[in-house]
Amino acid sequence: MIMKKIFFSTTQIMTGILIMTASLTSCKKLIEIPSNPPSSITQKEQFADSATTMTAVAGIYVYNAGIGFAYSDARLTYNTSLSADELSSALNSDNQQFYNYTLTPLNSGAEALWTTHYQSIYQVNAVLNGVTNSVSLSATFKKQIAGEMEVVRALYYFNLVNLYDGVPLVTQTDYNQTDRLPKATTAAIYTQIMTDLADAQKKLAVTYPSSGRARPNLYTAMGLLAKVNLYQGKWQYAYNEADSVIQSGNYSLEPNPKNVFLDGSSEAIWQIPSNQGYYGVADAQNFVPNYSGAIPGYLLTTSLLNAFETGDKRFQDWVASDASSGNTLYYPYKYKNVVASTTPVEDQMVLRLAELYLIRAEAAAHLNNLTQALADVNSIRTRAGLAPSTASTETGVLNAIMQERRIELFCEWGNRWYDLKRTGTAAQVLGAEKTGFNANSALYPIPQSQILLNNQLKQNPGY
């Protein structure tokens, strides 16, 4: 963390994590929590043994908006989908600014994206530093937890750098060292991400450390590293990492698209259970109307609807509609369960095998291995009930891959927004769909409140 407004002392964050995890009713899917964890504890006590350490670790993966896992409110998904060409409306006026490119540094959504990331990074750093500096924990245990935290931190910085470009790089919890950090360069952020993931690969085992797939294993680190390499145009590295995950045999594409996001999905590489008391996965809460006749909060764009091919099972299973208003309104339906449950029907999917196939396909196409690229694309198309792609040239195959990425990964993790930017097609595609996009629109504004607190922060161009 970097700003006083969102900074906490080590004792405060440890106490907060313990109170948070002690209040959970279904943590056993992640880890075993001591039956009566204390509500106040020092850093030394927190990392004195594996049991107390695991209460802090559990807090990292808690799926509840405002605490724990940074993406428990679906904000990253719906804001980036509005900025791209996936969602066309939002009932909240601040969120609608993401669609029409009228964001300002005072926008509440942009501020929430920023602060939530840094709050969660602080928690990760607190656990990582506490485990690393502990003299009582076993070397094996420290290695496992450190590897997990490095993967989580890499995910957070990967999204930050794609949302804002250069951001402050915080890897410790000492406020005196972090309260006035300037932006690190994009290259420095990616170097940290790569370092974290490379180190995590040395520490994590093939097996998951607890039931389910909420806590990263070796292939989680490799899968995320494949994505990071793809975004940097490091095709061979991206290919190798994705290929290792696919060839591991630990995962398989779900034959039916409607099962992809269920708890225990066979293609899940990393999925977080929605164990909290208000709703299921936040995507469903935001996208699915709560009652018949309610107007969906977000609508799919005509452009995206028209991109689906006839007979695509993904349209059948991942898109829903409501015609009660007299017009047929389409909305995302990947996550369907809006009801809270201590035994989740659906989990928040962070990384899945279908994306690894598309990563390997894109890397293979750039490496002139069109046969492999087409085979991977067709694996996704076959599952969707579609005929094989007829593409034959490198350009054609790459276009086919981007088409499958658009349909397979719509309204997931900002993938479409990031794809348009990293491929240099944002201005062309978005300029044809709506007005207001310009070169500066590709980055979100740094919240004005944070610039006021840290005079070393420089605003992104155009804001």
C-alpha positions in Angstrom: 0.0 0.0 0.0 1.2 3.5 -0.6 -1.3 6.0 0.7 -2.3 7.0 4.2 -5.9 6.7 3.4 -5.6 3.0 2.8 -2.6 2.1 4.9 -2.6 -0.1 8.0 -0.1 -1.1 10.6 1.1 -4.7 10.7 -0.8 -5.4 13.9 -4.0 -3.9 12.5 -3.9 -6.0 9.4 -3.1 -9.2 11.3 -5.9 -8.5 13.7 -8.2 -7.7 10.8 -7.3 -10.9 9.0 -8.0 -13.0 12.1 -11.3 -11.4 12.8 -12.3 -11.9 9.2 -11.3 -15.5 9.1 -12.8 -16.3 12.5 -16.2 -15.0 11.2 -16.3 -17.4 8.2 -18.6 -20.4 8.4 -17.0 -22.4 5.6 -13.2 -22.1 5.4 -12.4 -25.8 5.5 -12.5 -25.9 1.7 -9.4 -23.7 1.7 -7.6 -24.7 4.8 -8.1 -25.9 8.3 -8.7 -23.0 10.7 -8.1 -23.4 14.5 -11.4 -23.7 16.2 -11.0 -20.5 18.4 -8.5 -18.2 16.7 -7.7 -15.1 18.7 -9.1 -11.7 17.8 -5.9 -9.8 18.5 -2.4 -10.9 17.9 1.1 -9.5 17.2 3.0 -10.2 14.0 5.5 -12.4 15.9 2.6 -14.4 17.3 0.8 -14.5 14.0 3.6 -16.4 12.4 4.7 -18.4 15.4 3.3 -21.7 14.1 1.5 -23.1 11.0 -2.0 -22.9 12.6 -1.9 -19.2 13.3 -0.2 -18.5 10.0 -2.9 -20.3 8.2 -5.5 -17.9 9.6 -3.7 -15.1 7.8 -3.4 -17.2 4.7 -7.1 -17.9 4.7 -7.8 -14.2 4.7 -6.0 -13.8 1.4 -8.5 -16.1 -0.3 -11.7 -14.9 1.4 -14.4 -14.2 -1.3 -16.2 -11.2 0.2 -16.3 -7.7 -1.2 -14.1 -5.3 0.7 -11.9 -8.0 2.4 -9.7 -10.8 1.2 -9.5 -11.6 -2.5 -9.4 -8.4 -4.5 -11.9 -9.4 -7.1 -14.9 -10.4 -4.9 -17.1 -7.5 -6.2 -16.8 -8.3 -10.0 -15.8 -4.6 -10.6 -12.8 -5.5 -12.7 -15.0 -7.6 -15.0 -17.9 -5.2 -15.5 -15.8 -2.0 -15.8 -13.4 -3.4 -18.3 -16.2 -5.0 -20.3 -17.9 -1.6 -20.5 -14.6 -0.1 -21.7 -14.3 -2.8 -24.4 -17.2 -3.8 -26.7 -18.9 -6.3 -24.5 -21.3 -4.4 -22.2 -23.3 -1.4 -23.3 -25.0 0.0 -20.3 -24.8 0.4 -16.5 -27.4 1.7 -14.1 -24.7 3.4 -12.1 -23.6 6.7 -13.8 -20.0 6.4 -12.5 -19.7 2.9 -14.1 -21.3 4.2 -17.3 -18.3 6.6 -17.7 -16.2 3.5 -18.4 -18.4 2.8 -21.5 -18.3 6.3 -23.0 -14.7 7.2 -22.0 -15.7 10.2 -19.8 -13.8 8.9 -16.8 -12.3 11.5 -14.4 -9.9 11.0 -11.5 -12.9 11.5 -9.2 -14.7 8.4 -10.6 -15.6 6.1 -7.7 -15.2 2.9 -9.8 -11.7 3.8 -10.9 -10.8 4.7 -7.3 -12.2 1.4 -6.0 -10.2 -0.6 -8.5 -7.0 1.1 -7.4 -7.5 1.0 -3.6 -8.9 -2.6 -3.6 -5.7 -3.8 -5.4 -3.4 -2.1 -3.0 -5.3 -3.2 0.1 -5.0 -6.8 -1.1 -1.4 -6.4 -2.0 -0.7 -5.1 1.5 -2.3 -8.3 3.0 -0.2 -10.5 0.7 3.0 -8.6 1.6 2.2 -8.9 5.3 1.8 -12.7 5.0 4.8 -13.1 2.7 7.1 -11.0 4.9 5.8 -12.5 8.1 6.4 -16.1 6.8 9.8 -15.2 5.3 11.0 -13.6 8.5 9.6 -16.3 10.9 12.2 -18.3 12.8 9.8 -20.9 14.0 8.0 -22.1 10.9 9.4 -25.1 9.0 11.3 -24.5 5.8 8.9 -26.6 3.8 5.9 -24.7 5.1 7.5 -21.3 4.5 8.3 -22.3 1.0 4.7 -23.3 0.2 3.1 -20.2 1.6 5.7 -17.9 0.0 5.0 -19.5 -3.4 1.3 -19.0 -3.0 1.6 -15.4 -2.1 3.9 -14.7 -5.0 1.3 -16.0 -7.4 -1.4 -13.9 -5.9 0.7 -10.8 -5.9 1.7 -11.4 -9.5 -2.0 -11.6 -10.5 -2.7 -8.3 -8.7 0.2 -6.5 -10.4 -0.7 -8.0 -13.8 -4.1 -6.4 -13.7 -2.8 -3.1 -12.3 -0.3 -2.7 -15.0 -2.9 -3.4 -17.7 -5.4 -1.0 -16.2 -3.0 1.9 -15.3 0.3 1.1 -16.9 3.1 2.1 -14.5 2.1 2.0 -10.9 3.9 2.1 -7.5 5.6 -1.2 -6.9 5.1 -2.2 -3.2 6.7 -5.3 -1.9 6.9 -4.5 1.8 4.7 -3.3 4.6 6.8 -0.5 6.1 4.7 2.7 5.6 7.8 4.9 6.0 9.3 3.2 2.9 6.1 3.1 0.8 4.0 6.2 1.5 5.6 8.3 -1.2 6.6 5.8 -3.9 6.4 7.1 -7.5 5.2 5.0 -10.4 7.5 2.2 -11.4 7.9 1.7 -15.1 5.8 -0.8 -17.0 9.0 -2.9 -17.5 9.8 -2.9 -13.8 6.2 -4.1 -12.9 6.5 -6.9 -15.4 9.9 -7.8 -14.1 8.5 -8.1 -10.6 5.6 -10.3 -11.9 8.0 -12.6 -13.8 10.3 -12.8 -10.8 7.4 -13.7 -8.5 6.0 -16.4 -10.8 9.5 -17.9 -11.6 10.2 -18.1 -7.9 6.8 -19.5 -7.2 7.4 -22.3 -9.7 10.4 -23.4 -7.6 8.4 -23.5 -4.4 5.0 -25.0 -5.4 4.2 -28.6 -5.9 2.0 -30.2 -8.6 -0.6 -31.1 -6.0 -2.9 -28.5 -4.6 -2.1 -27.7 -0.9 -5.7 -28.1 0.3 -9.0 -29.4 -1.0 -10.3 -27.6 -4.1 -8.2 -25.3 -6.3 -8.3 -22.0 -4.4 -4.7 -22.1 -3.3 -2.2 -22.0 -6.2 -0.2 -25.0 -7.2 2.7 -25.3 -9.7 0.5 -25.2 -12.7 -1.3 -22.1 -11.5 2.0 -20.3 -11.5 2.9 -21.7 -14.9 -0.5 -20.9 -16.4 -0.3 -17.3 -15.2 3.3 -17.0 -16.4 2.1 -18.2 -19.9 -0.4 -15.3 -20.0 2.2 -12.8 -18.8 4.7 -14.0 -21.5 1.9 -13.8 -24.1 1.2 -10.2 -23.3 4.9 -9.3 -23.7 5.1 -11.0 -27.0 7.5 -13.7 -25.7 5.9 -16.4 -27.9 8.2 -19.3 -27.2 8.0 -18.9 -23.4 4.3 -18.5 -23.6 4.0 -21.6 -25.7 6.2 -23.7 -23.4 4.4 -22.7 -20.2 0.9 -23.2 -21.6 2.0 -26.5 -23.2 3.3 -27.8 -19.8 0.0 -27.1 -18.1 -2.0 -28.7 -20.9 0.2 -31.7 -21.2 0.2 -32.3 -17.4 -3.0 -34.2 -17.7 -4.3 -32.6 -14.5 -7.0 -30.7 -16.3 -9.5 -31.3 -19.1 -12.0 -29.2 -21.0 -15.5 -29.6 -19.6 -17.5 -31.3 -22.4 -20.6 -29.1 -21.6 -20.0 -25.3 -21.4 -22.7 -25.0 -18.7 -20.4 -26.9 -16.3 -17.3 -24.8 -16.8 -17.9 -22.4 -13.8 -19.2 -25.0 -11.4 -17.4 -25.8 -8.2 -15.0 -28.6 -9.0 -14.8 -27.9 -12.7 -12.3 -30.2 -14.5 -10.8 -27.3 -16.4 -10.3 -25.1 -13.3 -6.7 -24.3 -12.7 -7.5 -21.6 -10.1 -11.0 -21.0 -8.7 -12.1 -19.3 -5.5 -15.1 -20.6 -3.6 -17.7 -17.8 -2.9 -18.0 -18.6 0.8 -19.8 -15.6 2.2 -23.2 -14.8 3.4 -24.7 -12.4 0.9 -24.6 -13.8 -2.6 -22.9 -16.3 -4.8 -20.2 -15.3 -7.3 -20.4 -11.5 -7.7 -20.6 -11.8 -11.5 -24.0 -13.3 -11.1 -25.1 -10.8 -8.5 -24.2 -7.9 -10.9 -25.4 -9.4 -14.2 -28.4 -11.6 -13.4 -31.7 -9.8 -12.6 -32.9 -10.7 -9.0 -36.5 -11.2 -10.1 -38.6 -11.7 -13.2 -39.2 -8.4 -15.0 -36.2 -6.6 -13.5 -34.1 -4.8 -16.0 -30.6 -6.3 -16.2 -28.0 -3.9 -14.8 -25.6 -4.6 -17.8 -26.5 -5.5 -21.3 -24.4 -7.3 -23.9 -23.6 -5.2 -26.9 -25.1 -5.9 -30.3 -21.6 -6.3 -31.6 -20.8 -9.1 -29.2 -24.2 -10.8 -29.8 -23.5 -10.7 -33.6 -20.1 -12.2 -33.1 -21.6 -15.6 -32.0 -21.9 -18.1 -34.7 -25.2 -20.0 -35.3 -25.3 -23.1 -33.1 -22.6 -22.0 -30.6 -23.4 -23.7 -27.3 -21.8 -20.8 -25.5 -24.6 -18.5 -26.6 -27.1 -21.0 -25.3 -25.4 -21.6 -22.0 -23.6 -18.3 -21.2 -26.1 -15.7 -22.5 -29.5 -15.1 -21.1 -32.3 -12.7 -22.1 -35.3 -10.9 -20.6 -38.2 -9.7 -22.8 -40.6 -8.5 -20.0 -40.0 -4.8 -21.0 -41.1 -5.4 -24.6 -37.6 -5.6 -25.9 -35.3 -8.6 -25.7 -32.4 -7.7 -23.4 -29.4 -9.9 -23.3 -27.0 -10.2 -20.4 -24.0 -12.4 -19.3 -25.0 -15.7 -17.8 -21.8 -17.6 -17.2 -22.5 -17.4 -13.5 -26.1 -18.1 -12.7 -26.4 -18.6 -8.9 -27.4 -15.3 -7.1 -28.2 -17.1 -3.9 -25.7 -17.3 -1.1 -24.6 -20.8 0.0 -22.1 -22.2 2.5 -21.5 -24.9 -0.2 -21.0 -23.0 -3.4 -22.5 -24.2 -6.6 -20.2 -22.0 -8.6 -16.7 -20.7 -7.8 -15.0 -17.6 -9.1 -12.9 -18.9 -12.0 -9.5 -17.1 -12.0 -7.7 -19.3 -14.6 -9.0 -22.2 -16.7 -7.7 -24.6 -19.3 -9.6 -23.1 -22.2 -7.6 -19.9 -21.9 -4.4 -21.9 -21.8 -5.4 -23.6 -25.1 -5.9 -20.1 -26.6 -2.6 -18.9 -25.2 -0.8 -21.8 -26.8 -2.6 -21.3 -30.0 -1.7 -17.6 -30.3 1.9 -18.3 -29.4 2.1 -21.2 -31.9 0.7 -19.0 -34.7 3.4 -16.4 -34.1 5.9 -19.2 -34.1 4.6 -20.3 -37.5 3.2 -23.5 -36.1 -0.2 -23.1 -37.7 -1.0 -26.8 -37.3 -0.8 -26.7 -33.5 -2.6 -23.3 -33.4 -5.5 -24.6 -35.4 -5.7 -27.8 -33.3 -6.0 -25.7 -30.2 -8.6 -23.4 -31.7 -10.6 -26.3 -32.8 -10.5 -27.9 -29.4 -12.4 -24.9 -28.2 -14.7 -24.8 -31.1 -15.6 -28.5 -30.9 -16.6 -28.1 -27.2 -18.8 -25.2 -28.4 -20.5 -27.4 -31.0 -18.9 -25.6 -34.0 -17.2 -26.9 -37.1 -13.4 -26.6 -37.3 -11.9 -23.3 -38.4 -11.1 -23.0 -42.2 -8.3 -20.5 -41.6 -5.0 -21.4 -43.4 -2.7 -18.4 -43.3 -1.0 -16.9 -40.3 -3.2 -13.8 -40.4 -6.3 -15.9 -40.8 -5.3 -18.2 -37.9 -4.6 -15.2 -35.7 -7.9 -13.7 -36.6 -9.6 -17.0 -35.7 -7.8 -17.1 -32.4 -8.9 -13.6 -31.5 -12.5 -14.5 -32.5 -12.4 -17.5 -30.1 -10.9 -15.4 -27.3 -13.6 -12.9 -27.8 -16.4 -15.5 -27.4 -14.8 -17.9 -25.0 -13.5 -15.3 -22.6 -16.2 -12.6 -22.8 -16.8 -10.7 -19.5 -14.0 -12.5 -17.8 -11.1 -10.7 -16.2 -10.8 -7.8 -18.6 -9.5 -10.2 -21.3 -11.2 -8.4 -24.2 -10.2 -4.9 -23.0 -6.6 -6.1 -22.6 -6.6 -7.9 -26.0 -7.7 -4.8 -27.9 -5.0 -2.8 -26.3 -2.1 -5.2 -26.5 -2.9 -6.0 -30.2 -3.1 -2.3 -31.1 -6.7 -2.7 -32.4 -8.6 -0.7 -29.7 -8.9 2.5 -31.7 -10.1 0.8 -34.8 -12.6 -1.6 -33.1 -13.9 0.7 -30.4 -14.0 3.8 -32.7 -16.3 1.9 -35.0 -18.6 0.8 -32.2 -19.0 4.0 -30.1 -17.7 7.6 -29.8 -15.3 9.1 -27.4 -12.4 6.7 -27.5 -8.9 8.2 -28.0 -5.4 7.1 -27.3 -5.6 8.3 -23.6 -8.7 6.2 -23.0 -6.7 3.0 -23.0 -5.5 3.8 -19.4 -7.7 4.5 -16.5 -7.1 7.6 -14.4 -5.2 7.4 -11.1 -7.6 8.5 -8.4 -7.3 12.1 -7.4 -7.5 11.3 -3.8 -4.4 9.2 -4.1 -2.4 11.9 -5.9 -3.3 14.3 -3.1 -2.0 11.9 -0.6 1.2 11.1 -2.5 2.7 14.0 -4.4 5.1 11.6 -6.2 2.3 10.1 -8.2 1.8 11.5 -11.7 -1.6 11.4 -13.4 -2.0 9.4 -16.6 -2.2 11.4 -19.8 -5.5 13.0 -20.7 -6.9 13.3 -17.2 
